[in-house]
Amino acid sequence: MADTTAPTSTTTPGRRKAVSLTRAPTWAWALPPVLVLALGFLYPLALVVRQSFTPESLEDGGASLTPYTEVFASTVFREALTTTVRLAVGATVGCLVLGFVLALVIAFVPFPGGKAVARFIDVFLSFPSFLITLALLFIYGSVGMANGAWTGVTGAAEGPFHFLTTPWGVLLAEITYFTPFVMRPLLAAFSQLDTAQLEVASSLGAGPVRIVRQVILPEALPALAAGGSLVLVLCLNEFGIVLFTGAKGVTTLPMLVYSKAILESDYPAACVVAVVNIVLSVGLYSLYRVVSRRAGA
């Protein structure tokens, strides 16, 4: 006897709707975020690049390399570039050394509140940079606590701490702020380190320094490279710390952009400096991504 029962559909209305959504072309899903990115970032960036090739002397708006030749030939730009690179490299080295030591203590030296300190590092990453600079001003500023204590004890007219308005003050503020950016990947790397290796090395008579140099440091090198690359990129673009310290004679590339655009209204020159800063940042960020990928960060 033939089965006359009508075949039932196993596709529910909700299922049919899901299938219809997946039939949409891939480019349709990618189009909205691409448009937002283009309008919010790429278009303004294109305007900056175009303005860098448009000197104010050309009334017809034609393109010219004159802004680049004038900016590259100026002593102010060369000094700003040198200062930016020196501060970024110095801060990166300081963050690597200090971050490695602090991460070692937190990861391998038991002390009360160690876990709370490790969690605080994650919170510290969300702090704005000017907040750290403001804290340093309260401590080491001209009328800060350190100078106030000195004048109160010695009776001197002023205290001895005036380094915050020098490049050393900017360097201290950047190391203070960016060190947790190195500690975070280091703590993650240390948490994956096999403690059996440390126990074996210790049982064979290796001292703490040798264990750090031959066991811990090789495992931490990828995390150090990733954290150092990130700090170098961030220091190249740091603006708030230099501005809030009020360091005299310390002009970095971001500060030069601000000076040219806001104080001098020289927009082509400001755009040239901005383009140079962007090229440096993108190049170093590409290096950071390569290092992070190899480190598994």
C-alpha positions, 0 to 999 in steps of 0.5 A, a space after each residue: 500500500 502506497 504511503 499517501 501521507 504528504 511530506 512534512 517540511 522540516 524547515 521552520 519559519 525561523 530557520 527559513 529566515 536564517 537561511 535567507 540572511 546567509 544568502 546575502 553577499 559577503 560584501 553587503 555585510 562588509 560595506 557598513 563598517 567600511 563606510 564608517 571607517 572611510 568617513 570617520 578616519 580615511 577621509 580626514 586622513 586623506 584631507 591631511 595628506 592633501 593639505 600637506 602638498 598644498 602650500 598657502 602660496 598656491 591660490 589655485 590649490 595645486 600640489 607641490 612638494 614645497 611644504 615638505 622641503 621647507 619643513 625638512 629643511 627647518 631646524 625646528 623639525 629636525 630637533 623635534 624629530 630627534 627629541 621625539 625619537 630620543 624620548 621614545 627610545 629612552 622611555 621604552 628602555 626604562 619601561 622594559 627594565 623596570 617592567 621586567 623587574 616588577 613583573 618578576 617580583 609580582 610573579 615569583 616573589 610571594 607577598 601579601 596583596 600580590 594578586 591585587 597588585 596584578 589586577 591593579 595593573 589592568 586598571 592602570 592601563 585605562 588611566 589617562 596619561 595626563 593624570 599621571 603627570 598631574 600626580 607627579 606635579 603634586 609631588 615634584 612640582 615647584 610647589 609640590 610636596 617634595 619642595 614644600 617639605 624641603 623648604 619647611 625643614 631647611 628654611 630655603 626659599 625654594 626646593 631643589 626639585 625642578 626636573 619636571 620641566 626638563 626632558 628628564 621630567 618627561 622621561 620619568 612621566 612616560 616611564 611611570 605611565 607606560 611601564 604597565 604596558 610592558 608588565 601586562 604581557 610579561 605577567 601573561 608569559 610568566 603565568 605560562 612558564 613551567 615551574 618545574 624548570 625553575 625547581 630543576 634549575 634550583 635543585 642543580 644549584 643555580 642561583 636566582 640571577 642565573 635562573 632569571 638569565 637562563 630560564 626566565 629571560 629566554 621565555 620572556 623575550 617575545 613578551 618583552 619585544 611585544 610590550 617594548 614595540 607597543 610602548 615605542 609606538 605610544 611614546 612617539 605619539 604622546 602629547 598629554 605628558 609633554 603638554 602637562 609637564 610644561 617642559 621648556 625646550 622639549 618639542 616633540 612631533 605631536 607638540 610641533 603639530 599643535 604649535 604649527 596648526 594652533 599657534 602659528 596657523 601654518 596648516 600645510 606645515 602642520 600636516 607635513 609633520 603629521 604625515 611624518 608622524 603617521 608614517 613612523 607610527 604605522 611602520 612601528 605598529 606593523 613591527 609591533 603586530 609582527 612581534 605580537 603574532 610571533 609572541 602569541 600575544 
